[in-house]
């Protein structure tokens, strides 16, 4: 969010932190032989990319409505 008031620029960034556990789950998947992990999300691309980078996810599909997440899995 950006606001300008009397010549001053204010910028506020808000971000959730990752829950504990996803890294371990992804490591376990890789240990079983899963080679490519894809994240399907309704989040915007920049948010999805930040999460994917932090977790080591191989491919992301962002801005998806629920019905398109289902289609992507079939």
C-alpha positions as CSV (number, residue, x, y, z in Angstrom):
1,X,0.0,0.0,0.0
2,X,1.4,3.4,-0.9
3,X,0.1,6.7,0.3
4,X,1.2,10.2,-0.4
5,X,0.4,13.0,2.1
6,X,1.8,16.5,1.8
7,X,4.9,15.5,0.0
8,X,5.7,12.5,2.1
9,X,5.6,9.0,0.7
10,X,4.6,6.1,3.0
11,X,4.9,2.5,2.0
12,X,3.5,-0.4,4.1
13,X,4.4,-4.0,3.4
14,X,2.5,-6.8,5.0
15,X,3.4,-10.5,4.6
16,X,2.4,-13.7,6.3
17,X,5.1,-16.0,7.6
18,X,5.3,-19.6,6.5
19,X,3.8,-22.2,8.9
20,X,6.2,-24.7,10.4
21,X,6.2,-27.9,8.6
22,X,6.1,-27.3,4.8
23,X,9.9,-27.7,4.4
24,X,9.9,-31.0,6.2
25,X,6.9,-32.3,4.1
26,X,8.6,-31.3,0.9
27,X,11.9,-32.9,1.9
28,X,10.0,-36.1,2.6
29,X,8.4,-36.0,-0.8
30,X,11.7,-35.5,-2.5
31,X,13.2,-38.4,-0.4
32,X,10.5,-40.7,-1.8
33,X,11.6,-39.8,-5.3
34,X,9.3,-36.9,-6.3
35,X,11.4,-34.9,-8.7
36,X,9.1,-31.9,-9.5
37,X,6.9,-30.1,-6.9
38,X,4.2,-27.8,-8.3
39,X,2.3,-25.2,-6.2
40,X,-1.2,-24.4,-7.3
41,X,-2.4,-21.2,-5.6
42,X,-4.9,-18.4,-5.8
43,X,-2.3,-16.0,-4.6
44,X,-0.8,-13.5,-7.0
45,X,2.4,-14.4,-8.9
46,X,4.8,-12.4,-6.9
47,X,3.6,-13.8,-3.6
48,X,3.6,-17.3,-5.0
49,X,7.1,-16.9,-6.3
50,X,8.4,-15.7,-2.9
51,X,6.9,-18.7,-1.2
52,X,8.2,-21.1,-3.9
53,X,11.7,-19.6,-3.6
54,X,11.7,-20.0,0.1
55,X,10.5,-23.6,0.0
56,X,12.4,-24.8,-3.1
57,X,9.2,-25.5,-5.1
58,X,10.0,-26.2,-8.8
59,X,7.0,-24.8,-10.6
60,X,4.1,-22.4,-9.6
61,X,0.7,-21.8,-11.1
62,X,-0.7,-18.6,-9.5
63,X,-3.9,-16.6,-9.6
64,X,-6.0,-19.8,-9.9
65,X,-9.6,-20.1,-9.0
66,X,-10.5,-23.4,-7.3
67,X,-11.9,-24.9,-10.5
68,X,-8.7,-24.3,-12.4
69,X,-6.7,-25.9,-9.6
70,X,-8.8,-29.0,-10.1
71,X,-8.2,-28.8,-13.9
72,X,-4.5,-28.5,-13.4
73,X,-4.4,-31.8,-11.5
74,X,-6.3,-33.8,-14.2
